[in-house]
């Protein structure tokens, strides 16, 4: 593909996939995408990643290593369906509490229903709000997580600053996101699969391929591992590092508020 990755947050603010949109337009367009895909979101994740997203998410929880104590509080942003939050609560022995924040009410409804079915209603709180303007006091949470959501935030640096603000001193930031494939040959195979197969699967399973075309294009535009790490450092986080999964198809970035 001729489209290049952005090197900093500003390039994502007006990038709706490969299409440039006006300032302030992206959020509404992204919201519409997730209203459309909410009901089939987790199924499509399985199909798009051949089930690997489950392995990557488990690895995220393992690296976070939630403590088994009742005072532990985690904020999971853009996690409407609860996939990450449920894993964290279970890993804490159902002692910790997860607050799931998402700007999309359709996604949150899916997560709320899933939490009730799993008996996790007392351990997970769902909040509809914007990652760029978190409705929480400073130094509220022990950890902030976001999985496959940061690239959909128009002002990424603003969201990162908000993550830093709401974390307690010593708090952990973890971001799991699709990234830049670094293995020769795999990058070509993955790109062909993404742009050709995924929108067609979306059309068959969800009845609409266009939302998945946006999701694929947004992956291709997102900054690579080093550039995203630089953005995290620039907002004040220390000990910033990352781990690649599946040759860089996904990357997990970590930072600390010290």
C-alpha positions as CSV (number, residue, x, y, z in Angstrom):
1,X,0.0,0.0,0.0
2,X,1.2,3.5,-0.8
3,X,-0.1,5.0,2.5
4,X,2.6,5.7,5.0
5,X,2.4,5.4,8.8
6,X,2.1,8.6,10.7
7,X,5.1,9.5,12.9
8,X,3.2,11.3,15.6
9,X,-0.2,11.9,17.1
10,X,-1.1,14.8,14.9
11,X,-1.2,12.6,11.8
12,X,-4.0,10.5,13.3
13,X,-6.2,13.4,14.4
14,X,-7.7,13.9,11.0
15,X,-7.0,10.4,9.5
16,X,-10.1,8.4,9.1
17,X,-8.4,5.4,7.7
18,X,-6.7,6.6,4.5
19,X,-9.1,9.5,4.2
20,X,-8.3,12.9,5.6
21,X,-11.3,14.5,7.4
22,X,-11.9,17.9,8.9
23,X,-10.9,18.7,12.5
24,X,-13.5,17.4,14.8
25,X,-15.0,15.0,12.3
26,X,-13.2,11.8,13.1
27,X,-14.8,11.0,16.4
28,X,-18.3,10.9,15.0
29,X,-17.3,8.7,12.1
30,X,-15.5,6.3,14.5
31,X,-18.5,6.2,16.8
32,X,-20.7,5.1,13.8
33,X,-18.2,2.3,13.0
34,X,-18.5,0.9,16.5
35,X,-22.2,1.3,16.7
36,X,-22.4,-0.9,13.6
37,X,-19.9,-3.6,14.8
38,X,-20.7,-3.8,18.5
39,X,-22.9,-6.9,18.3
40,X,-20.3,-8.9,16.4
41,X,-17.1,-7.2,17.6
42,X,-15.7,-10.1,19.6
43,X,-16.5,-12.7,16.9
44,X,-14.9,-10.5,14.3
45,X,-11.8,-10.2,16.5
46,X,-11.5,-14.0,16.4
47,X,-11.9,-14.1,12.6
48,X,-9.6,-11.1,11.9
49,X,-6.7,-12.4,14.1
50,X,-7.4,-16.2,13.8
51,X,-7.9,-16.2,17.5
52,X,-4.5,-14.6,18.3
53,X,-6.1,-11.6,20.0
54,X,-6.9,-13.8,22.9
55,X,-3.3,-14.9,23.3
56,X,-2.1,-11.2,23.1
57,X,-4.7,-10.1,25.7
58,X,-3.6,-12.9,28.0
59,X,0.0,-11.8,27.6
60,X,-1.1,-8.3,28.4
61,X,-2.7,-9.4,31.7
62,X,0.4,-11.6,32.5
63,X,2.7,-8.6,32.1
64,X,0.4,-6.4,34.2
65,X,0.2,-9.1,36.9
66,X,-2.8,-7.7,38.8
67,X,-2.3,-8.0,42.6
68,X,-4.8,-9.9,44.7
69,X,-6.0,-7.1,46.8
70,X,-9.3,-5.3,47.2
71,X,-7.9,-1.8,46.9
72,X,-6.5,-2.3,43.4
73,X,-8.2,-0.2,40.8
74,X,-7.7,-0.4,37.0
75,X,-9.2,1.8,34.3
76,X,-9.7,0.1,31.0
77,X,-10.3,2.6,28.2
78,X,-12.0,1.8,24.9
79,X,-12.8,-1.6,26.4
80,X,-16.6,-1.5,26.0
81,X,-17.2,-5.2,25.6
82,X,-15.3,-6.0,28.8
83,X,-12.7,-8.4,27.3
84,X,-9.7,-7.0,29.1
85,X,-11.5,-5.9,32.3
86,X,-12.9,-9.4,32.9
87,X,-9.5,-10.9,32.5
88,X,-8.0,-8.5,35.0
89,X,-10.7,-9.0,37.6
90,X,-10.3,-12.8,37.4
91,X,-6.5,-12.5,37.6
92,X,-6.9,-10.5,40.8
93,X,-8.9,-13.3,42.3
94,X,-12.0,-11.2,41.9
95,X,-10.6,-8.8,44.5
96,X,-9.6,-5.9,42.3
97,X,-12.1,-3.5,40.6
98,X,-12.1,-2.5,36.9
99,X,-13.7,0.6,35.5
100,X,-14.5,0.2,31.8
101,X,-14.6,3.5,29.9
102,X,-15.8,3.8,26.3
103,X,-17.3,6.6,24.2
104,X,-19.6,4.2,22.5
105,X,-22.8,3.2,24.3
106,X,-23.5,0.2,22.0
107,X,-20.2,-1.3,23.0
108,X,-20.8,-0.7,26.7
109,X,-24.2,-2.4,26.5
110,X,-22.5,-5.5,25.2
111,X,-20.0,-5.4,28.0
112,X,-22.6,-4.8,30.7
113,X,-24.7,-7.8,29.5
114,X,-21.6,-10.0,29.4
115,X,-20.5,-8.9,32.9
116,X,-24.0,-9.8,34.3
117,X,-23.8,-13.3,32.7
118,X,-20.4,-13.9,34.2
119,X,-21.4,-12.8,37.7
120,X,-18.9,-9.9,37.5
121,X,-21.4,-7.0,38.0
122,X,-20.0,-6.0,41.4
123,X,-16.4,-6.0,40.1
124,X,-16.8,-4.0,36.9
125,X,-18.2,-0.5,36.4
126,X,-19.1,0.8,33.0
127,X,-18.7,4.5,32.1
128,X,-19.6,6.3,28.9
129,X,-17.0,9.0,28.4
130,X,-14.3,10.3,26.1
131,X,-10.6,9.1,26.5
132,X,-9.5,12.7,25.9
133,X,-11.5,14.0,28.9
134,X,-11.6,11.4,31.7
135,X,-14.3,12.1,34.3
136,X,-12.0,11.1,37.2
137,X,-9.9,12.8,39.8
138,X,-6.1,13.0,39.6
139,X,-4.2,9.9,40.9
140,X,-7.3,7.6,41.1
141,X,-6.1,4.4,39.5
142,X,-3.3,1.9,40.0
143,X,-3.3,0.9,36.3
144,X,-4.6,2.2,33.0
145,X,-5.0,-0.2,30.1
146,X,-6.2,0.2,26.5
147,X,-6.4,-2.6,23.9
148,X,-6.9,-1.9,20.2
149,X,-8.4,1.5,21.0
150,X,-5.8,4.2,21.0
151,X,-5.6,4.4,17.2
152,X,-9.3,5.4,17.2
153,X,-8.8,8.3,19.5
154,X,-8.4,11.5,17.4
155,X,-6.1,13.4,19.8
156,X,-3.8,10.6,21.0
157,X,-1.4,12.8,23.0
158,X,-4.4,14.3,24.9
159,X,-5.5,10.8,25.8
160,X,-2.0,9.9,27.0
161,X,-1.8,13.0,29.1
162,X,-5.2,12.1,30.7
163,X,-3.9,8.5,31.3
164,X,-0.9,10.0,33.2
165,X,-3.1,12.4,35.2
166,X,-5.5,9.7,36.5
167,X,-2.8,7.3,37.5
168,X,-1.5,7.2,41.0
169,X,2.3,7.7,41.5
170,X,3.8,4.3,40.7
171,X,0.9,3.5,38.4
172,X,1.3,1.4,35.2
173,X,0.2,2.3,31.7
174,X,-0.3,-0.6,29.2
175,X,-1.4,-0.2,25.6
176,X,-1.9,-3.2,23.3
177,X,-2.3,-2.2,19.7
178,X,-1.8,-3.4,16.1
179,X,1.6,-2.3,15.0
180,X,4.3,-2.5,12.3
181,X,5.2,-6.1,11.2
182,X,8.9,-6.5,11.4
183,X,9.3,-10.0,9.9
184,X,10.2,-10.2,6.2
185,X,7.5,-11.9,4.1
186,X,5.1,-11.9,7.0
187,X,4.4,-8.2,6.5
188,X,3.3,-8.9,2.9
189,X,1.1,-11.8,3.8
190,X,-0.5,-9.9,6.7
191,X,-1.1,-6.8,4.5
192,X,-2.7,-8.9,1.8
193,X,-4.9,-10.7,4.3
194,X,-5.9,-7.4,6.0
195,X,-6.9,-5.4,2.9
196,X,-8.5,-8.2,0.9
197,X,-10.0,-10.8,3.3
198,X,-11.0,-8.8,6.4
199,X,-13.5,-6.4,4.7
200,X,-15.0,-9.4,2.9
201,X,-15.4,-11.4,6.2
202,X,-17.0,-8.3,7.7
203,X,-19.5,-8.2,4.9
204,X,-20.4,-11.9,5.3
205,X,-20.5,-12.0,9.1
206,X,-21.6,-8.5,10.1
207,X,-23.4,-7.5,6.9
208,X,-21.2,-4.5,6.2
209,X,-17.6,-4.5,5.1
210,X,-16.9,-0.8,5.2
211,X,-16.3,-0.5,9.0
212,X,-13.7,-3.2,8.8
213,X,-12.0,-1.4,5.9
214,X,-11.7,1.6,8.2
215,X,-10.2,-0.6,11.0
216,X,-7.7,-2.1,8.6
217,X,-6.6,1.3,7.2
218,X,-6.4,2.8,10.7
219,X,-3.9,0.0,11.7
220,X,-1.8,0.8,8.6
221,X,-1.7,4.6,9.5
222,X,-0.8,4.1,13.2
223,X,2.7,5.1,14.3
224,X,5.2,2.3,14.5
225,X,6.6,0.9,17.8
226,X,9.4,3.4,18.3
227,X,7.4,6.5,17.3
228,X,4.5,5.5,19.6
229,X,7.0,4.8,22.5
230,X,8.4,8.4,21.9
231,X,4.8,9.8,22.2
232,X,4.3,7.9,25.5
233,X,7.6,9.3,26.9
234,X,6.8,12.8,25.8
235,X,3.7,12.8,28.1
236,X,5.8,12.1,31.2
237,X,5.9,8.3,31.4
238,X,9.2,6.6,32.5
239,X,10.7,3.2,31.8
240,X,8.8,3.0,28.5
241,X,9.3,-0.2,26.6
242,X,7.4,-2.6,24.4
243,X,7.0,-6.2,23.4
244,X,6.2,-7.4,19.9
245,X,3.7,-10.3,19.4
246,X,3.4,-12.4,16.2
247,X,6.3,-10.6,14.5
248,X,5.0,-7.2,15.3
249,X,1.4,-7.6,14.1
250,X,0.6,-6.5,17.7
251,X,2.8,-4.6,20.2
252,X,2.3,-4.1,23.9
253,X,3.7,-0.8,25.2
254,X,4.4,-0.2,28.9
255,X,5.1,2.9,30.9
256,X,5.2,4.0,34.5
257,X,4.2,7.1,36.3
258,X,7.2,7.6,38.6
